[in-house]
Amino acid sequence: MASHIYHNIISIENLLAAWREFLRNKRDRKDIERFSLHLTDNILALRRELFDKTYQHGPYKAFRINDPKPRDIHKASVWDRLLHHSIYRILYPYFDPKFIFDSYSCRRTKGTHRAINRFRDAARKVSRNHTRTVWVLKCDIRKFFANINHEILGNILKRHIKSGNTILLLSKVVRSFHTKDRPDIGLPLGNLTSQLLVNIYMNEFDHFLKREMKVTHCVRYADDFVILHESKEYLENLLPKISAFLETRLKLSLHPDKVFIKTWASGVDFLGWVHFPHHRVPRTSTKKRMFRNLRQGRSDATLESYMGLLGHGDTHDLQERVKEEFPSED
């Protein structure tokens, strides 16, 4: 990557464009309103720190959400989040073409719906139009964000980015957060840059699967991935190689309770849906969460969002139940 990339990140034009993107759906928040009152001064001051190499990332505010399971979110200041956006705007277009097609998390034109459709299409190919058994290896990486190794990530970034100033800036962002016991481990869930950095990190694994293991049919979304094959034995032999690569090269481990090999016909739980050869249905926990959220504080927008979600599966009876229990307020 060209050495002038740092100047692109810290340019006034990029910082202003990053601010406009950052503002979307956030205008009424007090910390953003305060920053906006002196927007020009703040952007010029941030630009000066970046130009002088005196920028230091600030602390985070921690809070917990349930989406769908409890997650610890760490929120940076507006000042730092603006920088995250400015970094992302320049680095994303460079790195995204390097990712494999079957990586679906936090990428433009990708996402969960395309991931589950890709799973369905891959299963149909392996089954040869429903004439052969499809075996699926389903894996989940244990405490994914919390176990990203800063040194390994830094070495991966250095292979792609020749600008020393950019590497130094990224190091400050990465090392601004760490887990409680380890100063060199972990990325915060709340950072936009974290979404890109974990994809860069896991791209090493993706290319291992494709180039070294010659895996044809796989779909990965963040820390969840599936590999499909007509042979159960093939997947059983592949699993220890996957585990060894993750542990030795990326210092990550598979969740012992969330790894299984089963047939497509028996139902494969992946990305909130249980997938079968001729249909897919929301997993039980997804349905329970949907009804709980609607009962706690429904709105037509929330209702419409859930109906859109249900439209991606075979859910006619469930949609009718939702309509009956939560009629439109129009």
C-alpha angles and dihedrals in degrees: 000000000000118000092232090068091100091062089052091053095049098039117123089236092055094044091052092047089048089051092053091051092045091053096061110121091350106085097110097057116111098226090052092047090053091050091047093055089071098022098146093047092047095050092046091048092050090047090051093052091049093047092048092044090235095117115127123184115241131226127282133240111226127213137155131239133183106225096163097313126021111286131180111229122195116202122200125208121275088252092058096039090055088056090049089056092048091052092046093051091059102035101042096067089050098048103035095074088054092061120093119254092247096061106100110169122109095347129129112254090015130079138129098305093054089044094056091045089051089051090052093048093048091049091052091052094049091047090051091230095324096310098110136046115260118213118200128201107203119191138177125194115231115245091342105187093035092057102048106129113227096207094050091046091049092052091050091051092049090057090060105031120060096181109103091198091054092049090050091050093048089049090056091051094046094045093046086086135041139158120269098263103029124057092196102048135080144034125226118250092220099063122097088210090057090064091057095039095054090050089052089048095048093043085080089061094043092056091045089058094045102037106028102027094033091221109178104186118042136129123197128190111178106297096351121083140163131201120197128204140151091236123071090194091057091056092045089055092045096052099072090047090053092048092048093050093049093048099043101036103030104019090234129130135205117248104254093214096046103054120096143150115215141143124273088233092061092057126265119221107217130153097347097313134092107224126211131172095262104023147006130219133191114266115254094252090053092054093046092050092049094053092043092053093047092050093047096055119339127188132177089251092054091045091050091049093053092045088053090051092050089051089072092069144035097283108132094132092044092050090051090051091052092049091049096047096039109031117191115270093219 
